[in-house]
Amino acid sequence: MDCSKTDQLSKVFRYMTLERNQEGVSVDYKICESFLGFTDVESQTGQGLASVIIDKIESVSELSKVRGQGYDGAANMSGKYGGVQRLKAPNARYMR
């Protein structure tokens, strides 16, 4: 919640870029992190937050490319039954 009493979700994406040589072989990689801003949220439930997160991921990439998720310790984020960590990204691992 910010000072105006509006609940917000901050979005930070961490991703890797590959550098390839002329033959197409990966020769180096770079870890990048981008702050994508804040989003007002109406529902603080795991399901409500997951919907906001999925919409953002799908607007910039494909959910199938997600490899990891990281959240704070709040139950609505990290709860294994009703939290956002249940986000259906088939290749993603959950990290606290």
N, C-alpha and C positions, 0 to 999 in steps of 0.2 A: 504494500500500500504506500502511495506517495503522500506528500504533505497535503494534497487536496482531497485525501481520503478515497482516491481512485485505486482499485486493485490493478496492478500491472504485472505483466510477464516480460522479463528481459530475455532477448534472444541472442545467443552467441553460437556461431557455428565454427567448428574446428574441422579443417579439411586438409588433405594432402595433395600436392601437385607433383607430377613426375616430369623429370627432364629426360628426354630420349636422345640417343645419338642418331646419325643418319640411317642406320640400319633398323631403327625402331626399338632398340634395346634400352631399357631404363638404366640410366647412369647416375642419377641423383634424385633426391626428393626434397621437398620443402614442406614443413608443417606450417599452416596458416590458421589464423583465428580472426574472425570478423564479427564485430558487434553489429547486429542488424536492427537494433532499436528496442523500443518498448511497445507492447500491445496491451490495451485495456482488456480486462477479462470480466465477464459477467458472472461466471460460475467458477468457484474455487474447488469444485469436485475433481477427482482424478479424470473422470470422463470428459468434463467440460474443458479442462486444461489440455488433455490429450487431443481433443478436436482442434483447438487453436494451434497446437504444435504441429499436428499432421497437416493442417491447411497451409501453414508457413513452409514446411518442408516441401510439400508438393508444388508450391508456387515457385520454388527455386531449384528443385532437383526431383529425384525419384526416391520414394520411401525405401525401395529395395537397395539403394546405395548407402543407407544409414548403417554404420558399423558399431556405434556405441551411443549410449545415453548417459548423461550425468545430471544429478539433481541434488538439492539440499536434502536434509533429513526429514522434512515435513511429510506426514503420512499421506497427504493428497498427492505428493510427488513420488515418494519412494515406497508406498504401501504395495506389497506384492499381490494383493487381491483386488484392490480398488484404486491403486495409484497409477500415475502416468507411466511408471516403468512397465506396465502391461501393454504399452504402445506396441502395436502390431507391425514391427519392422523385422522381417524375417532373419536378417543377418546381424542384428544389433545385439550387443551385450550390454547389460545394465551395470553401471559403476556408480558408487557413492562418492 
